[in-house]
Amino acid sequence: MMTSHRTTAGLAVDRNKSLVPSGQFSQADGRSPRMMPLMRKVEIVHLTNRYSLDIDDFSRIVPAIGPFDEAFSAFARGSLLQTDRGQLAVEDLLPGDKVRTVDAGFQTLIWRGTTVLSSLAKGQDPSMGQLTRIAADSLGIARPMPDLVLGPRARLAHRSAGVRTLTGKDTALIPVRDFIDGVNVVSLTPPTTVPAYHLGFERHHLLAANGVEVESYHPGPLHQLGLRGDMLALFLSCFPHVDSLEDFGPPALPRLRLSDLDLFEVA
């Protein structure tokens, strides 16, 4: 495996830290110090050429804000996915593997992003220190099987009449944490740091993790991403297989919150 050592937008890679704490720094003109946001280390493994299946890997230090958190924290260690070589845990997948998608059969994994979550990190969205466990059979027979633990930014495929009324589609993607009920779907606070993962393909797909339909990575509606200039350049540098946001293609499904469906009392 080749390794490149790249930096973008003046942010250096530090391979010894996963979370860089926030803190105050003085401004050059003598004004009051302002807070530097929490920074998070992310690891990227990707195909350099989907035909020869060459793999490269590199690190970035990125701000712990929504668009970046979304890209690296959907799957927890141990999530099982079906490949053409049998069932593999997400941490054992590498770009070039053929992963079974729900909507399009086996597709080549192009990109895997990884970060480390900590419930003790100050300055982050508190949910980024949490995992979500779905109990075996709680969504139906073998859905999941066994228990499935997901990262804080996972989205599940959800079907209901309300989804059809709101979107015109039968299925929408809803954050897994919206389903927490304290019984079958519970929030977990890891006592130590834990890895989290996301998976990227040429297009947006549904994956079956332990039998539950979870989306692959897509940045979502582009007008909602909210990144500009150097921050957008840093974001795109985490995805060497695309040159622009448009290269992600259209989202496969609409995104909703479970509360959106409460209006119809049919969620």
N, C-alpha and C positions, 0 to 999 in steps of 0.2 A: 504494500500500500504506500503510495506516495504521500508526502506531507508538504504542504506549502505554508509559509509563515507570512501572512499578509495582514496589513492594517488598513483601516479606512476611516476617513473623517477624523484623523488624529487620535484614534482610540487604539492603544497598544494592547496586544494580546498578553495575558498573564496566565500561563498554564498551571500555576499553583493555587489559583483561587477560583471559586465558582460564583461567589457573591462579593461584590466590592461595596462596602458600606457607604451610605450617604454621609455627607458632612458639610460643614460650612467652609467657604473659601472667600478670601478678601478680593475685592475688585480693584483693578489697577488705579482707578481714579479716587480711591479713598472712601467710596460709598460703603454703606453697611454690607457686611458679608451676606451672601445668599446661599441657599441650600443646593448642593450638588445632588442630583437624583441617584438612587440606588442603581448600580450597574450590575449586570448579570453576564456571566460567561456562558457562551453557547458553543457547542461542538457540531460541526457539519461534516457529513460523509456524503459524497455524491458521485455520480457517473460523470467522467470527463468526456466520454464518447459512448453513446448507447449502443453502438455497433460493435466496438471492440471490448466493451464492458470494463474499461480502465476506471479505477476508483482513485479519488483524491480526498483528503481530509484537511480541515483547518479549523481554527477557533476565531471567535470574535468576542469582544466585550461590548455589550449593547445595553441601552437603558431598559430598566424593568418597567416598561409601560405596555399598554394594551396590545398594539400590533405585534410587538416582539414576543410578549408572553404567549399570545395566541399561537405563534408559530412553533413553539417548542415544548408544549406541556399538555398533550392530549392523552397519551398512553402511559401507564405506570409499568414498571418492570414486571414481567411475568404475563402480560397480556398475550394471548395466543392467537395467531393468525394462520390461515391455511396457505401453503405454498405448493408449488409443483414438486417439492421434495418432502412434503408432509407438513405437519403442524410445527410452527416455530414460535418462540417467544419474541416479542418485539425487539428486545435487546440483541438478539442473535441474527436479525435481518440485516442484510447489506444491499446497497444499490446493485442492481443486476438480478436480484432474486425476482422470481415470478410469484406474485401474491394474488390470491383469488379475491376479486372484487364482487360485490353483490350485483352490480349493475352491468358489468362488462367482462366477466370471466377473468382469466389470469392476465395481469398487467405487470409490466416491468417497473420495479421500484427504482426511482431515479435519485431520491434525496431522503436522508434521514437526519433530523435535527435532535439534539439532546441538550438538556440543561439539568441543573441540580436545584431542587426545591428545599427550602428551609422555612419552618414555621417561625423561626426566631428573627428572620430578616426584618429590620425596621425600615419603614418607608415604602414597602410594597403593598399592593392590593392584598389584604389579609387572606383572600381565597387562594392566593398563590402558594400558601403554606399548607394547603389541604389536599387530600385525595378523596375520592368517592368510591365506596364499595357497593356493588350491586349483588345481592344474595342470589345464589343458584336457584334457578327456576322461578324467580320472582316476576319475570316478564313473560313467562310462558314456559312450556316444556323445553328444557335445555337452553333457556335464554335467561341468564347465561349458564354455562356449565364448564368449569366450576365457577365459584365466585369471580367476579370481574372487578378489578381495581383500576380506576381511570384517573388521569391527571385533571387539574382544575379547569382546563380549557377544552375538554372533550365535548362534542355535540353528538346526540343520538338522533337517529331517524325516528320520527313520530308521525303516526297516521291517525286522523280523526276527521269527523265532519267539519269541525271548526277550521282545520287546516284548509280544507277544500273551499270553505266559504271565504276565508281571508285571502288565500293566495291563488285559487284556481288549480292547485296541485293537490294530489292525494297525500303527499309526504312533505314534511318540513324538518329542518334540523333545529334541535332545541338543546341548550346547555344541560349537561348531565346534572349539574348542581340544582337545577330547577326541579328535579324529581326527588330530591332528598325528602324522605318522610320519617326518618328516625327508626324505621323498622326494616323494610326491605332494601332501602337505599339510604346509606348512612355516610356522614362526613367523618373522615379520619384525619387525625393530626399526627403525622409521623414524629416519633421522638428524636430522630436524627435526620440528617439530610438524606434525600432520596432522589434518584434520577427520574426524569420524565422525557418523553419522546414524542415526535410527530413524524409522519411519513408523507412523502410527496411523490406524485406520479405525473405523467405528461398532462393529465387532466384530473379534474375533481371526481372522486369516486366514493362509494360506500364500501366499507370493509366490515367483515364479520369478526369481531374480537370476542372470543369465548361464546360465539353464537349471537352476539348483540351487534346491531348495525351502527357503526361509528364512522364519521366522515374522515377522509384523508385531508391533508392540508390544502386549504385555499384561503387567500386573504379576505375573501368576502367581497361585497359590493365595493368597487374601487373608490367611489365617492365618499365612503365612510371611513377609509383608512386614515386619513388625516395626517399624512406625512408629506413633507416638502423638503426641497433642497438637500443639504448634507444628510439629514435624517433619512430621507427616502433613498439616497445613494447607499447609506449604510445598510438599510433594510434589504435592498436589492442585492447587495454584495453577499448576503447570506444564502442566496439562491442562484448559484452559477449557471443553472440550466435555463434561466430566463434573462432577457435583456430589458424588459419593461413589465409593468404590472399587467398589461394586456396579454402577455405571453402565458399567464396562468389560465387563460380561457374563461368562459363563463362559469359561474357557480352551478353545480348540478342540481341544487335544490334551494328553495328559499330558507331564510333563517327567521325564527320567531322565538319569543319567550313563552314559557308555559302560561304566564299570566295573561298573555294576549288571548288565549283560548278560554279563559275563565268567563269571558263575556258570553260565550255560547254554552257554558256548562256541559260541554261534551268532551273535554280534554281527556 
